[in-house]
Amino acid sequence: MDKLTLYIGNKNYSSWSFRPWIAMAAAGIPFEEVLVPFDFANGNPRFKEFSPTGQVPMLQHGNVGVWQSLAIIEYIAELFPEAGLWPKERGRRAVARAVSTEMVAGFKALRNACPMNMRRPKGKIPLADGVMADVARIETIWRDLRAHSGGPFLFGAFSGADAMFAPVVNRFDTYDLVTAGDTLSYMAALKAHPAWKTWEDAARAEPWIVEEDEV
């Protein structure tokens, strides 16, 4: 099989890069990581060298290029069905894809107000309208899915859906947005995963500062 190469941005800030990275790392899928930092506001002109959108992440597999986080996870799940990135049962797979797509399309208030930042000291900030409504909806998703699966992750074992919500765990923690015990339990499970810890350690060691992502 041709090697998999995943192009990503700064680990401290790039939530969209984090999603396919943690999906692949948690599933034990071998890949080469190429980190191209955000050296300019809103990205880096070098992204155009490997990404048709000029954005990260970007997966290259032989002559196949896949962009967008969820599309990358879907592609990897097809390449490695034994990795279990989606639930086995068709109905639960549909739900996993539905909540993952909701993550892609929604929660803009939360994303805009609270950028992912692995290095930022924990602390509250003034919140724009809509942020806590986003938080409440995400908590409901997590609560309902874990009640059905029994946890510790959304569908029992770690899945692509957990990868899609991983940056939200950082946002909830960093900006001190939640207090419910079941929410904190899920966050603790994800933060204890070895793949999370590997990414976080690398993020904290990065030298780059992106001012627009520092709240």
Secondary structure by P-SEA (a helix, b strand, c coil): ccbbbbbbccccccaaaaaaaaaaaaabbbbbbbbbcccccccccccccccccccccbbbccccccccaaaaaaaaaaaccccccccccaaaaaaaaaaaaaaaccaaaaaaaccccccccccccccccaaaaaaaaaaaaaaaaaaaaccccccccccaaaaaaaaaaaaaaaacccccaaaaaaaaaaaacaaaaaaaaaaaacccccccccc
